[in-house]
């Protein structure tokens, strides 16, 4: 009996041992498969990141970057004195894009004295593209110095202006109804070679459609400023991120900017030509008070200490503020939120932009693009000067 029990026990033990071995092999196989899947996911993620990683463009004067569906350019102001020697800058990139257009070219231009851009527009007309231009009246045909615009009109190009006291402050071009170029750069020699500016080219169909509707509103219906039809905010995808467009002064750009400022939890950086909207400055300071968000900003030196500027408000409340180091203009209109979201466009942070001008405001949620804007901010910060003690009366 004892021997029988021992054999039975031994048989059961052998079976359990086999089960344990099979289970161990199954677990090992499962772990191995999981590791292989995780490795595949990691490689795919890395491949996706590499696919969307911006590549740098070769530009003689300036910096350019290209990603999925976008190109981004920054000017690098030159010390060259002779205007004839200004070439190879962002204006050349824009002219190249115009030269490659085959069907149509719509231009909304605040100021135009850049011969490279003007020549490309004229050449497009000569290639029998459908070319249309909207200009600001004070800086356009009614300005005695606007020789290039008058030459374009004399060549038969249809040009209209806003004919009012507010500004048609846009600086954008739509090429073949497929690509739009926009940003802070006026189509001038100074804009391309002496001022700090950014230019963004977008290939997204929804972005182009939004700008096309705005252009047609001005060119066809003669709607400008606050009298324009409010198209609302238009959203679209942008590679690995997303973006939205609002046009002024028909929309509520201030509310859109405040929403982004109020979302800040890590940092707020800005570089601005004009900043006079108290509500934006106070919102930044609330983020510092309530969420310990540091605020650091660069102001165009001219006018930065005027009564209308918010520099004293921010500086006296403890925000880090500097005046730009460019002897000409820092012309950016940029706020960067949490190193992930960029606010940019033609929109100065001023009452005129919010209430009367024709403007465009882009809000871009895209870490790679934000990193490039933040790099530009650091470049300007390093050359900017601290506010001298006693310059600002904090009373």
JOWO-V579315 format. One record per residue. N is the residue number from 0. RES is the residue in one small letter. SS is DSSP state (H for helix, E for strand, - for the rest). PHI is phi in degrees with one decimal (NA if undefined). BURIAL is b if it has 24 or more other ideal C-beta (glycine too) atoms within 12 Angstrom, else e. Layout:
# JOWO-V579315
[[N,RES,SS,PHI,BURIAL] [N,RES,SS,PHI,BURIAL]]
This chain:
# JOWO-V579315
[[0,x,-,NA,e] [1,x,H,-62.8,e] [2,x,H,-62.4,e] [3,x,H,-64.1,e] [4,x,H,-63.8,e] [5,x,H,-63.8,e] [6,x,H,-65.8,e] [7,x,H,-64.8,e] [8,x,H,-62.3,e] [9,x,H,-64.2,e] [10,x,H,-65.7,e] [11,x,H,-62.4,e] [12,x,H,-62.3,e] [13,x,H,-65.9,e] [14,x,H,-63.2,e] [15,x,H,-61.7,e] [16,x,H,-63.5,e] [17,x,H,-64.4,e] [18,x,H,-61.3,e] [19,x,H,-62.3,e] [20,x,H,-65.0,e] [21,x,H,-63.9,e] [22,x,H,-61.7,e] [23,x,H,-62.3,e] [24,x,H,-65.0,e] [25,x,H,-64.2,e] [26,x,H,-62.4,e] [27,x,H,-62.0,e] [28,x,H,-64.2,e] [29,x,H,-62.5,e] [30,x,H,-62.4,e] [31,x,H,-62.6,e] [32,x,H,-63.4,e] [33,x,H,-63.2,e] [34,x,H,-64.2,e] [35,x,H,-64.1,e] [36,x,H,-64.6,e] [37,x,H,-63.4,e] [38,x,H,-63.8,e] [39,x,H,-63.3,e] [40,x,H,-61.7,e] [41,x,H,-64.0,e] [42,x,H,-65.6,e] [43,x,H,-64.3,e] [44,x,H,-62.9,e] [45,x,H,-64.7,e] [46,x,H,-63.0,e] [47,x,H,-64.2,e] [48,x,H,-63.5,e] [49,x,H,-65.4,e] [50,x,H,-63.8,e] [51,x,H,-99.0,b] [52,x,-,-65.9,e] [53,x,-,-62.5,b] [54,x,E,-105.5,e] [55,x,E,-86.9,e] [56,x,E,-95.7,b] [57,x,-,-87.8,e] [58,x,-,-131.0,b] [59,x,-,-70.6,e] [60,x,-,-119.9,b] [61,x,-,126.8,b] [62,x,E,-130.6,b] [63,x,E,-137.3,b] [64,x,E,-139.2,b] [65,x,E,-133.2,b] [66,x,E,-131.8,b] [67,x,-,-72.6,b] [68,x,-,86.4,b] [69,x,E,-153.9,b] [70,x,E,-133.2,b] [71,x,E,-130.2,b] [72,x,E,-128.5,b] [73,x,E,-127.0,b] [74,x,-,-74.9,b] [75,x,-,-127.3,b] [76,x,-,-51.9,b] [77,x,-,-104.9,b] [78,x,-,-94.2,e] [79,x,-,-61.3,e] [80,x,-,-88.8,e] [81,x,-,-79.7,e] [82,x,H,-59.7,e] [83,x,H,-65.0,e] [84,x,H,-90.4,e] [85,x,-,-82.6,b] [86,x,-,-159.8,b] [87,x,-,83.2,e] [88,x,-,-97.4,b] [89,x,H,-62.8,b] [90,x,H,-60.3,b] [91,x,H,-67.2,b] [92,x,H,-66.2,b] [93,x,H,-66.3,b] [94,x,H,-62.7,b] [95,x,H,-62.1,b] [96,x,H,-63.2,b] [97,x,H,-64.0,b] [98,x,H,-62.0,e] [99,x,H,-86.8,e] [100,x,-,-67.3,b] [101,x,-,-122.3,e] [102,x,-,-119.0,e] [103,x,E,-151.7,b] [104,x,E,-147.4,b] [105,x,E,-113.4,b] [106,x,E,-125.9,b] [107,x,E,-110.0,b] [108,x,E,-128.7,b] [109,x,-,-76.5,b] [110,x,-,-149.6,b] [111,x,E,-140.6,b] [112,x,-,-140.3,b] [113,x,-,-90.2,b] [114,x,H,-65.2,b] [115,x,H,-65.4,b] [116,x,H,-69.4,b] [117,x,H,-61.3,b] [118,x,H,-64.4,b] [119,x,H,-66.8,b] [120,x,H,-63.7,b] [121,x,H,-63.2,b] [122,x,H,-64.0,b] [123,x,H,-63.5,b] [124,x,H,-61.9,b] [125,x,H,-68.8,e] [126,x,-,-82.4,e] [127,x,-,69.3,e] [128,x,-,-74.1,b] [129,x,E,-80.7,e] [130,x,E,-112.1,b] [131,x,E,-135.1,b] [132,x,E,-133.5,b] [133,x,E,-114.0,b] [134,x,E,-127.9,b] [135,x,-,-82.5,b] [136,x,-,-67.6,b] [137,x,-,-69.4,e] [138,x,-,-110.2,b] [139,x,-,-112.4,b] [140,x,-,-62.8,b] [141,x,-,-85.6,e] [142,x,-,-93.0,e] [143,x,-,-60.2,e] [144,x,-,-90.2,e] [145,x,-,-86.8,b] [146,x,H,-62.6,e] [147,x,H,-67.1,b] [148,x,H,-63.2,b] [149,x,H,-65.6,e] [150,x,H,-64.9,e] [151,x,H,-65.7,b] [152,x,H,-65.7,b] [153,x,H,-62.6,e] [154,x,-,-81.9,e] [155,x,-,99.8,e] [156,x,-,-74.5,b] [157,x,E,-75.3,e] [158,x,E,-129.9,b] [159,x,E,-123.2,b] [160,x,E,-127.9,b] [161,x,-,-78.2,b] [162,x,-,56.2,e] [163,x,-,-153.6,e] [164,x,-,-76.8,e] [165,x,-,-70.0,b] [166,x,-,-99.7,b] [167,x,E,-89.1,b] [168,x,-,-95.9,b] [169,x,-,-64.0,b] [170,x,E,-140.6,b] [171,x,E,-139.6,b] [172,x,E,-132.8,b] [173,x,E,-116.3,b] [174,x,E,-113.2,b] [175,x,-,57.8,b] [176,x,-,63.7,b] [177,x,-,-125.4,b] [178,x,E,-136.1,b] [179,x,E,-125.7,b] [180,x,E,-109.9,b] [181,x,E,-147.1,b] [182,x,E,145.2,b] [183,x,-,-99.2,b] [184,x,-,-83.7,b] [185,x,-,-70.3,b] [186,x,E,-85.4,b] [187,x,-,-130.2,b] [188,x,H,-60.4,b] [189,x,H,-61.8,b] [190,x,H,-60.1,b] [191,x,H,-87.1,b] [192,x,H,-125.8,b] [193,x,-,-123.4,b] [194,x,-,-103.4,b] [195,x,E,-82.2,b] [196,x,-,-140.4,b] [197,x,E,-130.2,b] [198,x,E,-132.8,b] [199,x,E,-125.7,b] [200,x,E,-106.9,b] [201,x,E,-122.3,b] [202,x,-,-106.0,b] [203,x,-,-73.0,b] [204,x,H,-63.3,e] [205,x,H,-71.0,e] [206,x,H,-64.4,b] [207,x,H,-62.3,b] [208,x,H,-61.8,e] [209,x,H,-64.8,b] [210,x,H,-67.1,b] [211,x,H,-64.3,b] [212,x,H,-63.2,b] [213,x,H,-66.7,b] [214,x,H,-63.0,b] [215,x,H,-62.7,b] [216,x,H,-58.5,b] [217,x,H,-78.9,b] [218,x,H,-74.0,b] [219,x,-,-88.6,e] [220,x,-,-101.7,e] [221,x,-,56.6,e] [222,x,-,-99.4,b] [223,x,-,-133.6,b] [224,x,H,60.0,b] [225,x,H,-66.5,b] [226,x,H,-80.6,e] [227,x,-,-74.1,b] [228,x,-,-70.2,e] [229,x,-,-77.8,e] [230,x,-,-87.0,b] [231,x,-,73.0,e] [232,x,-,-95.8,b] [233,x,E,-105.5,b] [234,x,E,-109.2,e] [235,x,E,-158.5,b] [236,x,E,-80.0,e] [237,x,E,-145.9,b] [238,x,-,60.7,b] [239,x,-,-85.9,b] [240,x,E,-127.4,b] [241,x,E,-149.5,b] [242,x,E,-153.2,b] [243,x,E,-142.4,b] [244,x,E,-127.7,b] [245,x,E,-128.4,b] [246,x,E,-109.7,b] [247,x,E,-108.1,b] [248,x,-,-95.1,b] [249,x,-,-82.2,b] [250,x,-,-99.9,b] [251,x,-,-112.0,e] [252,x,H,-65.6,b] [253,x,H,-61.5,b] [254,x,H,-61.6,e] [255,x,H,-64.7,b] [256,x,H,-68.3,b] [257,x,H,-59.9,b] [258,x,H,-59.1,b] [259,x,H,-70.1,b] [260,x,H,-60.8,b] [261,x,H,-68.2,b] [262,x,-,-87.1,b] [263,x,-,-64.4,b] [264,x,-,-130.8,e] [265,x,-,-120.3,e] [266,x,E,-165.0,b] [267,x,E,-131.9,b] [268,x,E,-119.7,b] [269,x,E,-147.1,b] [270,x,E,-140.8,b] [271,x,E,-138.4,b] [272,x,-,-79.1,b] [273,x,-,-136.9,b] [274,x,E,-143.6,b] [275,x,-,-127.8,b] [276,x,-,-87.2,b] [277,x,H,-58.8,b] [278,x,H,-62.8,b] [279,x,H,-71.8,b] [280,x,H,-62.6,b] [281,x,H,-66.6,e] [282,x,H,-64.7,b] [283,x,H,-61.8,b] [284,x,H,-66.6,b] [285,x,H,-64.0,e] [286,x,H,-65.5,b] [287,x,H,-66.0,b] [288,x,H,-69.4,e] [289,x,H,-90.7,e] [290,x,H,-130.1,e] [291,x,-,56.7,e] [292,x,-,-84.5,b] [293,x,E,-71.6,b] [294,x,E,-117.2,b] [295,x,E,-135.3,b] [296,x,E,-141.0,b] [297,x,E,-115.9,b] [298,x,E,-108.3,b] [299,x,-,-55.5,b] [300,x,-,-59.2,b] [301,x,-,-64.8,e] [302,x,-,82.3,e] [303,x,-,-68.2,b] [304,x,-,-106.9,b] [305,x,-,-69.8,e] [306,x,-,-60.5,e] [307,x,-,-81.5,e] [308,x,-,-76.2,b] [309,x,-,-89.7,b] [310,x,H,-53.4,b] [311,x,H,-59.6,b] [312,x,H,-60.4,b] [313,x,H,-69.7,b] [314,x,H,-60.6,b] [315,x,H,-69.8,e] [316,x,-,-90.0,b] [317,x,-,103.5,e] [318,x,-,-70.0,b] [319,x,E,-83.1,b] [320,x,E,-129.4,b] [321,x,E,-134.9,b] [322,x,E,-101.2,b] [323,x,-,-64.7,b] [324,x,-,-100.7,e] [325,x,-,-78.4,b] [326,x,-,-64.2,e] [327,x,-,-99.0,b] [328,x,-,-118.0,b] [329,x,E,-86.1,b] [330,x,-,-106.5,b] [331,x,-,-61.4,b] [332,x,E,-132.3,b] [333,x,E,-130.4,b] [334,x,E,-127.0,b] [335,x,E,-116.9,b] [336,x,E,-107.8,b] [337,x,-,53.9,b] [338,x,-,54.2,b] [339,x,-,-135.5,b] [340,x,E,-124.1,b] [341,x,E,-120.2,b] [342,x,E,-107.5,b] [343,x,E,-153.6,b] [344,x,E,129.1,b] [345,x,-,-93.1,b] [346,x,-,-79.4,b] [347,x,-,-69.7,b] [348,x,E,-86.0,b] [349,x,-,-138.0,b] [350,x,H,-65.0,b] [351,x,H,-62.4,b] [352,x,H,-64.4,b] [353,x,H,-76.7,b] [354,x,H,-114.0,b] [355,x,-,-135.1,b] [356,x,-,-83.8,b] [357,x,E,-87.5,b] [358,x,E,-140.5,b] [359,x,E,-131.4,b] [360,x,E,-126.7,b] [361,x,E,-108.3,b] [362,x,E,-118.1,b] [363,x,E,-115.6,b] [364,x,E,-105.7,b] [365,x,-,-159.5,b] [366,x,H,-56.5,b] [367,x,H,-67.9,b] [368,x,H,-66.3,b] [369,x,H,-60.5,b] [370,x,H,-63.3,b] [371,x,H,-69.8,b] [372,x,H,-65.7,b] [373,x,H,-67.7,b] [374,x,H,-63.1,b] [375,x,H,-62.9,b] [376,x,H,-59.6,b] [377,x,H,-61.8,e] [378,x,H,-59.5,b] [379,x,H,-72.4,b] [380,x,H,-62.8,b] [381,x,H,-64.9,e] [382,x,H,-95.6,e] [383,x,-,-77.6,b] [384,x,E,-112.1,e] [385,x,E,-69.2,e] [386,x,-,-71.5,b] [387,x,-,-66.5,e] [388,x,-,-60.1,e] [389,x,-,89.8,e] [390,x,-,-70.7,e] [391,x,-,-107.1,b] [392,x,-,-87.2,e] [393,x,-,-92.1,e] [394,x,-,36.6,e]]
